Amino acid sequence: MMRIRSRILLLSNIPRSVPRIKGYRDVIAEMTETDFLEHFRVSRHVFEQLLDCVTPHIISNYVGGNEPLPPDQQLSIFIWYIANQESMREVSQVFGVSMSTVHSVVQKLCDVILRLRNRLIRWPNEQQRQDIAQAVQGTSGFPGVIGYLDGTHIRLSAPIGGDRDYYNRKGFPSMQLQAHVHYIRMVKIITCHLTRPL
């Protein structure tokens, strides 16, 4: 019995090597605008604008250990995670980082975007509302519509604090994202609300 325990202890101390994709940042840099939009669900231009806003809030000084991820990689991880229905494990493999790094990046950027919401999220003014209503009516036939409301679940790797309240009706832990969007040449998020499933 003692031999089995010591073998288990030895095996448990062996570092695991998880296969990861290397150099995916280079792949992203080579993506066409269409591919980028398809994978990240935002244009490269919107990505760059968002990066400019969040960079001062996500840069950290190197204090030893693993070097901090560059801001563009952090934002890529965050947007990939919220734009696709992939687990943190899958995102970690795509970007060549650990699951705990993905979790930290997603949590940090959620906090930053929440703090910057008044700067990042704006309602259209009166003229813009009239323009949007005309565009929506022209494409869909619905008069007086200035936006659409929809929601989705962002899968969590584990419920926050083990709280059962984070399990949705489909049985997995998630945060619920509700977004109001309008259409003029492309989808634009106007406002978002993130909460536990109701």
VEXSEDREN-595977 format. One record per residue (C-alpha): residue number from 1; residue in one letter; chain; x, y, z. Coordinates in pm, 1 decimal, padded with zeros to 6 digits, always signed. Each point is the difference from the previous one (the first is absolute). Last residue first. Example, Ala and Ser with C-alpha at 12.3 -4.5 7.8 and 13.67 -1.06 7.14 Angstrom:
VEXSEDREN-595977
+------+------+-------+----------+----------+----------+
: resi : resn : chain :       px :       py :       pz :
+------+------+-------+----------+----------+----------+
:    2 :    S :     A : +01367.0 : -00106.0 : +00714.0 :
:    1 :    A :     A : -00137.0 : -00344.0 : +00066.0 :
+------+------+-------+----------+----------+----------+
end
This chain:
VEXSEDREN-595977
+------+------+-------+----------+----------+----------+
: resi : resn : chain :       px :       py :       pz :
+------+------+-------+----------+----------+----------+
:  198 :    L :     A : -03216.0 : +03433.3 : -01428.1 :
:  197 :    P :     A : +00354.7 : -00073.3 : -00110.6 :
:  196 :    R :     A : +00273.9 : +00205.0 : +00174.6 :
:  195 :    T :     A : +00049.0 : +00348.7 : -00136.2 :
:  194 :    L :     A : +00153.8 : +00192.3 : -00289.7 :
:  193 :    H :     A : -00183.3 : +00291.6 : -00156.5 :
:  192 :    C :     A : +00101.5 : +00144.4 : -00332.0 :
:  191 :    T :     A : -00061.2 : +00325.4 : -00184.5 :
:  190 :    I :     A : +00038.1 : +00130.3 : -00351.7 :
:  189 :    I :     A : +00165.3 : -00292.3 : -00171.9 :
:  188 :    K :     A : +00042.5 : +00071.5 : -00369.5 :
:  187 :    V :     A : -00098.1 : -00244.9 : -00272.9 :
:  186 :    M :     A : +00111.3 : +00109.8 : -00344.5 :
:  185 :    R :     A : -00114.7 : +00213.8 : -00294.0 :
:  184 :    I :     A : -00245.4 : +00185.3 : +00223.2 :
:  183 :    Y :     A : -00156.7 : -00246.2 : +00238.8 :
:  182 :    H :     A : -00085.2 : +00045.6 : +00363.8 :
:  181 :    V :     A : +00088.7 : -00200.1 : +00306.9 :
:  180 :    H :     A : -00119.9 : -00031.7 : +00360.3 :
:  179 :    A :     A : +00188.3 : -00270.7 : +00185.4 :
:  178 :    Q :     A : -00074.6 : -00236.0 : +00286.6 :
:  177 :    L :     A : +00284.6 : -00217.6 : +00122.5 :
:  176 :    Q :     A : -00080.3 : -00271.6 : +00252.8 :
:  175 :    M :     A : +00286.0 : -00139.9 : +00203.9 :
:  174 :    S :     A : +00031.7 : -00375.4 : -00005.9 :
:  173 :    P :     A : +00013.8 : -00326.9 : +00193.2 :
:  172 :    F :     A : -00148.5 : -00297.0 : -00189.4 :
:  171 :    G :     A : -00338.6 : -00167.6 : +00039.2 :
:  170 :    K :     A : -00194.2 : +00125.1 : -00302.5 :
:  169 :    R :     A : -00223.2 : +00210.8 : +00226.1 :
:  168 :    N :     A : +00305.1 : +00194.3 : +00117.7 :
:  167 :    Y :     A : +00233.8 : -00078.2 : +00287.4 :
:  166 :    Y :     A : +00144.1 : +00316.0 : +00159.8 :
:  165 :    D :     A : -00243.6 : -00010.4 : +00293.9 :
:  164 :    R :     A : +00162.1 : -00329.0 : +00110.8 :
:  163 :    D :     A : +00286.9 : +00203.6 : +00153.8 :
:  162 :    G :     A : +00335.9 : -00182.4 : -00001.8 :
:  161 :    G :     A : +00166.6 : +00335.9 : +00070.5 :
:  160 :    I :     A : -00063.1 : +00095.5 : -00362.1 :
:  159 :    P :     A : -00128.5 : -00307.5 : -00180.1 :
:  158 :    A :     A : +00270.9 : -00190.1 : -00188.1 :
:  157 :    S :     A : +00143.0 : +00017.2 : -00352.9 :
:  156 :    L :     A : -00253.3 : +00273.6 : -00075.2 :
:  155 :    R :     A : -00202.6 : -00002.5 : -00324.0 :
:  154 :    I :     A : -00114.8 : +00337.4 : -00129.0 :
:  153 :    H :     A : -00377.1 : -00031.4 : -00044.7 :
:  152 :    T :     A : -00172.3 : +00202.1 : -00269.0 :
:  151 :    G :     A : -00234.1 : +00292.0 : -00031.3 :
:  150 :    D :     A : -00197.0 : +00203.1 : -00247.7 :
:  149 :    L :     A : -00153.5 : +00345.0 : -00039.5 :
:  148 :    Y :     A : -00035.0 : +00164.7 : -00338.5 :
:  147 :    G :     A : +00032.9 : +00364.6 : -00087.1 :
:  146 :    I :     A : -00149.3 : +00326.0 : -00121.8 :
:  145 :    V :     A : -00338.1 : -00130.4 : -00117.5 :
:  144 :    G :     A : -00251.9 : +00268.1 : -00103.3 :
:  143 :    P :     A : -00133.0 : -00186.3 : -00303.6 :
:  142 :    F :     A : +00071.0 : -00371.2 : -00063.5 :
:  141 :    G :     A : +00037.2 : -00069.3 : -00372.9 :
:  140 :    S :     A : +00318.4 : -00199.5 : +00052.0 :
:  139 :    T :     A : +00267.3 : +00167.3 : -00213.5 :
:  138 :    G :     A : -00151.3 : +00343.8 : -00064.3 :
:  137 :    Q :     A : -00173.9 : +00011.3 : +00338.4 :
:  136 :    V :     A : +00330.7 : -00076.5 : +00172.4 :
:  135 :    A :     A : +00178.3 : +00271.1 : -00201.0 :
:  134 :    Q :     A : -00273.4 : +00258.1 : +00070.2 :
:  133 :    A :     A : +00001.5 : -00081.1 : +00372.1 :
:  132 :    I :     A : +00381.5 : +00021.2 : +00008.4 :
:  131 :    D :     A : +00000.2 : +00342.2 : -00166.8 :
:  130 :    Q :     A : -00270.2 : +00128.7 : +00238.1 :
:  129 :    R :     A : +00192.3 : -00136.2 : +00300.7 :
:  128 :    Q :     A : +00322.3 : +00158.1 : -00130.9 :
:  127 :    Q :     A : -00173.3 : +00338.3 : -00023.9 :
:  126 :    E :     A : -00133.8 : -00029.6 : +00356.0 :
:  125 :    N :     A : +00332.4 : -00112.8 : +00154.0 :
:  124 :    P :     A : +00108.6 : -00365.3 : +00005.6 :
:  123 :    W :     A : +00072.6 : -00161.5 : +00336.3 :
:  122 :    R :     A : +00363.6 : -00032.8 : +00097.4 :
:  121 :    I :     A : +00212.3 : -00286.9 : +00131.3 :
:  120 :    L :     A : +00378.0 : +00033.9 : +00022.8 :
:  119 :    R :     A : +00042.7 : +00316.3 : +00210.0 :
:  118 :    N :     A : -00290.2 : -00065.0 : +00234.4 :
:  117 :    R :     A : +00098.3 : -00368.8 : +00018.8 :
:  116 :    L :     A : +00360.5 : +00066.4 : +00104.0 :
:  115 :    R :     A : -00029.5 : -00159.4 : +00348.0 :
:  114 :    L :     A : -00201.6 : -00291.3 : -00144.0 :
:  113 :    I :     A : +00252.2 : -00036.6 : -00280.3 :
:  112 :    V :     A : +00282.3 : -00021.0 : +00254.5 :
:  111 :    D :     A : -00179.5 : -00254.4 : +00221.7 :
:  110 :    C :     A : -00089.4 : -00223.6 : -00294.1 :
:  109 :    L :     A : +00360.8 : +00039.6 : -00118.2 :
:  108 :    K :     A : +00141.3 : -00122.3 : +00332.3 :
:  107 :    Q :     A : -00239.0 : -00297.8 : +00025.3 :
:  106 :    V :     A : +00067.2 : -00113.3 : -00356.3 :
:  105 :    V :     A : +00377.7 : +00041.2 : +00042.1 :
:  104 :    S :     A : +00005.6 : -00184.9 : +00333.6 :
:  103 :    H :     A : -00207.8 : -00290.0 : -00137.2 :
:  102 :    V :     A : +00216.6 : -00026.3 : -00312.2 :
:  101 :    T :     A : +00312.3 : +00000.7 : +00219.3 :
:  100 :    S :     A : -00151.2 : -00268.8 : +00223.9 :
:   99 :    M :     A : -00068.1 : -00209.5 : -00309.3 :
:   98 :    S :     A : +00369.8 : +00019.4 : -00088.0 :
:   97 :    V :     A : +00132.6 : +00174.1 : -00310.4 :
:   96 :    G :     A : +00071.7 : -00108.6 : -00357.5 :
:   95 :    F :     A : -00266.9 : +00217.3 : -00162.0 :
:   94 :    V :     A : -00200.0 : -00280.9 : -00162.9 :
:   93 :    Q :     A : +00061.3 : -00240.7 : +00289.5 :
:   92 :    S :     A : -00112.1 : +00251.4 : +00263.0 :
:   91 :    V :     A : -00311.1 : +00080.5 : -00205.1 :
:   90 :    E :     A : -00094.1 : -00370.3 : -00007.7 :
:   89 :    R :     A : +00048.2 : -00037.7 : +00375.7 :
:   88 :    M :     A : -00191.0 : +00322.5 : +00066.3 :
:   87 :    S :     A : -00290.7 : -00162.1 : -00177.5 :
:   86 :    E :     A : -00113.5 : +00099.8 : -00346.4 :
:   85 :    Q :     A : -00328.6 : +00150.6 : -00112.6 :
:   84 :    N :     A : +00156.7 : +00287.2 : -00184.1 :
:   83 :    A :     A : -00020.5 : +00378.0 : +00039.2 :
:   82 :    I :     A : +00054.1 : +00017.5 : +00378.9 :
:   81 :    Y :     A : +00312.5 : -00218.9 : -00001.4 :
:   80 :    W :     A : +00146.2 : +00136.8 : -00322.4 :
:   79 :    I :     A : -00056.9 : +00355.0 : +00127.2 :
:   78 :    F :     A : +00182.9 : -00068.4 : +00325.9 :
:   77 :    I :     A : +00288.3 : -00195.2 : -00156.2 :
:   76 :    S :     A : +00051.7 : +00265.6 : -00268.3 :
:   75 :    L :     A : -00015.2 : +00275.1 : +00265.5 :
:   74 :    Q :     A : +00271.1 : -00174.1 : +00203.2 :
:   73 :    Q :     A : +00209.8 : -00058.7 : -00312.3 :
:   72 :    D :     A : -00027.2 : +00366.5 : -00099.6 :
:   71 :    P :     A : +00092.8 : +00108.6 : +00355.3 :
:   70 :    P :     A : +00326.0 : -00201.2 : +00000.5 :
:   69 :    L :     A : -00004.5 : -00292.5 : +00242.4 :
:   68 :    P :     A : +00198.8 : +00049.2 : +00319.5 :
:   67 :    E :     A : +00340.3 : -00172.4 : +00017.7 :
:   66 :    N :     A : -00005.6 : -00319.0 : +00202.5 :
:   65 :    G :     A : +00192.0 : +00021.0 : +00324.9 :
:   64 :    G :     A : +00145.6 : +00334.4 : +00096.8 :
:   63 :    V :     A : -00147.3 : +00343.3 : +00072.1 :
:   62 :    Y :     A : -00092.5 : +00108.7 : -00352.1 :
:   61 :    N :     A : -00222.8 : +00305.3 : +00020.8 :
:   60 :    S :     A : -00363.8 : -00034.1 : -00095.7 :
:   59 :    I :     A : -00187.7 : +00141.1 : -00296.0 :
:   58 :    I :     A : -00373.7 : -00065.4 : +00028.1 :
:   57 :    H :     A : -00144.4 : +00344.4 : +00080.4 :
:   56 :    P :     A : +00218.3 : +00208.1 : -00233.1 :
:   55 :    T :     A : -00080.3 : -00248.7 : -00280.3 :
:   54 :    V :     A : -00380.9 : +00011.3 : +00036.0 :
:   53 :    C :     A : -00088.3 : +00301.8 : -00214.0 :
:   52 :    D :     A : +00264.2 : -00046.2 : -00272.4 :
:   51 :    L :     A : -00089.8 : -00370.0 : -00023.2 :
:   50 :    L :     A : -00367.0 : +00088.3 : -00045.6 :
:   49 :    Q :     A : +00089.4 : +00225.2 : -00292.7 :
:   48 :    E :     A : +00228.2 : -00268.7 : -00146.2 :
:   47 :    F :     A : -00273.1 : -00266.4 : +00027.0 :
:   46 :    V :     A : -00253.1 : +00237.9 : -00158.2 :
:   45 :    H :     A : +00238.5 : +00048.1 : -00295.5 :
:   44 :    R :     A : +00071.1 : -00374.6 : -00025.5 :
:   43 :    S :     A : -00372.2 : -00051.4 : -00036.8 :
:   42 :    V :     A : -00194.4 : -00173.9 : +00274.6 :
:   41 :    R :     A : -00143.3 : -00352.1 : +00008.6 :
:   40 :    F :     A : +00341.1 : -00140.7 : +00100.6 :
:   39 :    H :     A : +00021.0 : -00302.0 : -00231.4 :
:   38 :    E :     A : -00225.2 : +00119.0 : -00284.7 :
:   37 :    L :     A : +00118.8 : +00361.2 : +00019.6 :
:   36 :    F :     A : +00364.3 : -00112.8 : -00012.2 :
:   35 :    D :     A : -00074.5 : -00231.8 : -00292.1 :
:   34 :    T :     A : -00170.7 : +00280.7 : -00193.3 :
:   33 :    E :     A : +00278.6 : +00250.3 : +00077.0 :
:   32 :    T :     A : +00253.3 : -00254.4 : -00125.5 :
:   31 :    M :     A : +00198.1 : -00181.5 : +00263.0 :
:   30 :    E :     A : +00382.1 : +00035.9 : -00010.5 :
:   29 :    A :     A : +00030.6 : +00170.8 : +00341.2 :
:   28 :    I :     A : -00230.7 : -00263.3 : +00150.1 :
:   27 :    V :     A : +00225.6 : -00279.1 : -00129.9 :
:   26 :    D :     A : +00303.5 : +00173.2 : +00150.2 :
:   25 :    R :     A : -00181.3 : +00020.0 : +00335.3 :
:   24 :    Y :     A : -00059.1 : -00374.3 : -00038.8 :
:   23 :    G :     A : +00373.7 : -00059.8 : +00031.1 :
:   22 :    K :     A : -00015.3 : -00321.2 : +00198.3 :
:   21 :    I :     A : -00312.0 : -00212.1 : +00030.1 :
:   20 :    R :     A : -00002.8 : -00187.2 : +00326.2 :
:   19 :    P :     A : +00056.9 : -00356.0 : +00116.5 :
:   18 :    V :     A : -00028.1 : -00031.2 : +00379.5 :
:   17 :    S :     A : +00316.3 : -00113.5 : +00172.0 :
:   16 :    R :     A : -00071.3 : -00116.1 : +00350.4 :
:   15 :    P :     A : +00266.1 : +00044.7 : +00265.8 :
:   14 :    I :     A : +00077.5 : -00325.4 : +00183.2 :
:   13 :    N :     A : -00083.8 : +00046.3 : +00369.7 :
:   12 :    S :     A : -00317.4 : -00211.0 : -00019.9 :
:   11 :    L :     A : +00199.1 : -00291.7 : -00139.2 :
:   10 :    L :     A : +00239.3 : +00000.8 : +00297.0 :
:    9 :    L :     A : -00288.0 : +00018.0 : +00249.6 :
:    8 :    I :     A : -00178.4 : -00282.5 : -00179.3 :
:    7 :    R :     A : +00319.4 : -00204.7 : +00011.1 :
:    6 :    S :     A : +00044.2 : +00077.0 : +00373.7 :
:    5 :    R :     A : -00360.3 : -00100.2 : +00069.5 :
:    4 :    I :     A : +00036.7 : -00325.6 : -00193.0 :
:    3 :    R :     A : +00319.3 : -00089.6 : +00187.3 :
:    2 :    M :     A : -00162.7 : +00069.8 : +00338.7 :
:    1 :    M :     A : -00284.4 : -00236.9 : -00086.1 :
+------+------+-------+----------+----------+----------+
end
